[in-house]
Amino acid sequence: MPAVVTTSASTARIRVLQAYYCLLLAAVAVCQPLYADAKIGRLAAITGFVFIALATLGRIWTSLYIAGNKDARVVTSGPYARCRHPLYGLSIIASLGLGLVTRSVALAALTVALSLVLHVAAALAEERRLAATLGGEYLDYAARVPRFWPRRARVPVPAALTVAPSIYWKAFLDGGAVFALYVALELIGAGRGAGLWRPLFSVY
């Protein structure tokens, strides 16, 4: 995301993800993953937490470079010097982490697949919009910098950045929401594992 995602452009995607994560909580409550209590299940949950933590910290760091620059120019410094959509990429990593926390291969695969579809579609739509509004400046940037996979590049840290606190604060709120979802998934899984209720289905 080198420049901006407007509220109207992102609202539908956010609502779909919110609805899906509510369904994911329900699925974790009624489904018993076959590997939930095995070593691989515990390893998946730990790995998921690491992915969530790294993605959240990465989004907060990345937001420093974009907050206050929305709709103004092509951001090419910091994480945006390595790839064009670091925020979307980190969101996909967070989704992978949440999927792993369920300890279910099926639920993790479904979570990542939905996240990929939504964020790749958003990235492509955003690129078309930026090319139309920013023209050659954006097209030159897009030709040099990969879409998601970070390139190896020396990225100096700027001496100063212009940041809108209200926009930057949203990165903390988003991070808090992801961690709240992580805690909810763990609590539901613990309650199910403790026999507080009987799951209805078994899943891989």
C-alpha positions as CSV (number, residue, x, y, z in Angstrom):
1,M,0.0,0.0,0.0
2,P,2.2,2.8,-1.2
3,A,-0.3,5.6,-0.7
4,V,-3.8,5.0,0.7
5,V,-6.8,2.8,1.2
6,T,-9.9,4.9,1.6
7,T,-12.6,4.0,4.2
8,S,-15.1,3.2,1.5
9,A,-12.7,0.9,-0.3
10,S,-11.8,-1.1,2.7
11,T,-15.1,-1.2,4.6
12,A,-16.5,-4.3,2.7
13,R,-13.3,-6.2,3.2
14,I,-13.1,-5.4,6.9
15,R,-16.7,-6.4,7.4
16,V,-16.2,-9.7,5.6
17,L,-13.2,-10.5,7.8
18,Q,-15.1,-9.5,11.0
19,A,-18.0,-11.8,10.1
20,Y,-15.6,-14.6,9.2
21,Y,-13.7,-14.3,12.5
22,C,-17.0,-14.5,14.4
23,L,-17.7,-17.7,12.5
24,L,-14.2,-18.9,13.3
25,L,-14.8,-18.5,17.0
26,A,-18.0,-20.5,16.7
27,A,-16.2,-23.2,14.7
28,V,-13.5,-23.5,17.3
29,A,-16.2,-24.0,19.9
30,V,-18.1,-26.7,18.1
31,C,-15.2,-28.5,16.4
32,Q,-12.5,-30.8,17.9
33,P,-9.3,-30.6,16.0
34,L,-7.7,-34.0,15.8
35,Y,-4.3,-32.6,16.6
36,A,-5.4,-30.2,19.4
37,D,-3.7,-32.0,22.2
38,A,-0.8,-33.5,20.3
39,K,2.7,-31.9,20.2
40,I,2.1,-30.7,16.7
41,G,-1.1,-28.9,17.9
42,R,0.8,-27.1,20.7
43,L,3.6,-26.2,18.3
44,A,1.1,-24.8,15.8
45,A,-0.4,-22.6,18.5
46,I,3.0,-21.3,19.6
47,T,4.0,-20.6,16.0
48,G,0.7,-18.8,15.5
49,F,1.3,-16.5,18.4
50,V,4.7,-15.6,17.1
51,F,3.2,-14.8,13.7
52,I,0.5,-12.6,15.3
53,A,3.1,-10.8,17.4
54,L,5.4,-10.1,14.5
55,A,2.6,-9.1,12.2
56,T,1.2,-6.7,14.8
57,L,4.5,-5.1,15.5
58,G,5.2,-4.9,11.8
59,R,1.9,-3.1,11.1
60,I,2.6,-0.6,13.8
61,W,6.1,0.1,12.4
62,T,4.8,0.3,8.8
63,S,2.0,2.7,9.8
64,L,4.6,5.2,10.9
65,Y,5.4,5.7,7.2
66,I,1.9,5.9,5.9
67,A,0.0,7.7,8.7
68,G,-0.4,11.4,7.6
69,N,0.6,10.7,4.0
70,K,-2.7,9.3,2.8
71,D,-3.9,10.5,-0.6
72,A,-0.9,12.8,-0.8
73,R,2.0,11.0,-2.5
74,V,3.7,7.7,-3.2
75,V,5.4,6.5,0.0
76,T,8.7,4.8,-1.0
77,S,10.6,4.8,2.3
78,G,10.9,2.3,5.1
79,P,8.9,-0.9,4.5
80,Y,7.6,0.5,1.2
81,A,11.1,0.5,-0.2
82,R,11.0,-3.3,0.1
83,C,7.4,-4.1,-1.1
84,R,4.4,-2.2,-2.3
85,H,1.9,-3.6,0.2
86,P,3.5,-4.4,3.5
87,L,0.3,-3.8,5.5
88,Y,-1.6,-6.3,3.4
89,G,1.2,-8.8,3.6
90,L,1.4,-8.5,7.4
91,S,-2.4,-8.9,7.6
92,I,-2.1,-12.1,5.7
93,I,0.7,-13.3,8.2
94,A,-1.6,-12.4,11.1
95,S,-4.4,-14.4,9.5
96,L,-2.0,-17.4,9.2
97,G,-1.2,-17.0,12.9
98,L,-4.8,-16.9,13.9
99,G,-5.5,-20.0,11.8
100,L,-2.6,-21.9,13.4
101,V,-3.9,-21.0,16.9
102,T,-7.1,-23.0,16.1
103,R,-4.8,-26.1,15.9
104,S,-6.8,-27.2,12.9
105,V,-5.4,-27.7,9.4
106,A,-8.7,-27.1,7.8
107,L,-9.6,-24.0,9.7
108,A,-6.0,-22.6,9.2
109,A,-6.2,-23.2,5.4
110,L,-9.6,-21.6,5.1
111,T,-8.5,-18.6,7.1
112,V,-5.4,-18.0,5.0
113,A,-7.3,-18.6,1.8
114,L,-9.9,-16.0,2.6
115,S,-7.3,-13.5,3.7
116,L,-5.3,-14.0,0.6
117,V,-8.3,-13.6,-1.7
118,L,-9.4,-10.4,0.1
119,H,-6.0,-8.7,0.4
120,V,-4.7,-9.6,-3.0
121,A,-8.0,-8.3,-4.5
122,A,-7.6,-5.1,-2.4
123,A,-4.0,-4.7,-3.5
124,L,-4.8,-5.0,-7.2
125,A,-7.8,-2.6,-7.0
126,E,-5.6,-0.1,-5.1
127,E,-2.8,-0.3,-7.7
128,R,-5.3,0.5,-10.4
129,R,-6.6,3.5,-8.4
130,L,-3.1,4.8,-7.7
131,A,-2.0,4.4,-11.3
132,A,-5.0,6.5,-12.4
133,T,-4.5,9.2,-9.8
134,L,-0.7,9.4,-9.4
135,G,0.3,8.4,-12.9
136,G,4.0,8.0,-13.8
137,E,5.2,8.5,-10.3
138,Y,3.4,5.4,-9.1
139,L,4.1,3.4,-12.2
140,D,7.8,3.9,-11.9
141,Y,7.6,2.8,-8.2
142,A,5.6,-0.3,-9.1
143,A,8.1,-1.2,-11.8
144,R,10.9,-1.2,-9.2
145,V,9.4,-2.7,-6.1
146,P,7.7,-6.1,-5.8
147,R,4.0,-6.3,-4.8
148,F,4.3,-8.5,-1.7
149,W,7.6,-10.5,-1.4
150,P,10.1,-8.1,0.1
151,R,13.2,-7.3,-2.0
152,R,16.6,-7.1,-0.5
153,A,17.4,-3.4,-0.3
154,R,19.2,-1.1,2.1
155,V,16.6,1.0,3.7
156,P,17.9,4.0,5.7
157,V,15.7,5.2,8.6
158,P,14.5,8.8,8.0
159,A,15.5,11.5,10.4
160,A,11.9,12.6,10.8
161,L,8.4,11.5,9.7
162,T,5.1,13.4,9.4
163,V,2.5,11.3,11.2
164,A,-1.1,11.9,12.0
165,P,-1.6,10.6,15.5
166,S,-5.3,9.7,15.0
167,I,-4.4,7.5,12.0
168,Y,-1.4,6.0,13.8
169,W,-3.5,5.2,16.8
170,K,-5.7,3.0,14.6
171,A,-2.7,0.6,14.1
172,F,-2.6,0.1,17.9
173,L,-6.4,-0.5,17.9
174,D,-6.1,-3.0,15.1
175,G,-3.3,-4.8,16.9
176,G,-5.3,-4.9,20.0
177,A,-8.3,-6.4,18.1
178,V,-6.0,-9.2,16.7
179,F,-4.7,-10.0,20.1
180,A,-8.2,-10.0,21.6
181,L,-9.2,-12.5,18.9
182,Y,-6.1,-14.6,19.8
183,V,-7.1,-14.7,23.5
184,A,-10.7,-15.5,22.6
185,L,-9.6,-18.5,20.4
186,E,-7.3,-19.8,23.2
187,L,-10.0,-19.4,25.9
188,I,-12.6,-21.2,23.8
189,G,-10.1,-23.9,22.9
190,A,-9.2,-24.3,26.6
191,G,-12.9,-24.5,27.6
192,R,-13.6,-27.1,25.0
193,G,-10.5,-29.1,26.0
194,A,-11.5,-29.0,29.7
195,G,-14.8,-30.6,28.9
196,L,-17.0,-27.6,29.7
197,W,-19.0,-28.5,26.6
198,R,-19.0,-31.3,24.1
199,P,-17.8,-30.4,20.6
200,L,-20.1,-31.5,17.7
201,F,-17.5,-32.3,15.0
202,S,-14.0,-33.5,14.5
203,V,-11.8,-31.8,12.0
204,Y,-8.3,-32.1,10.7
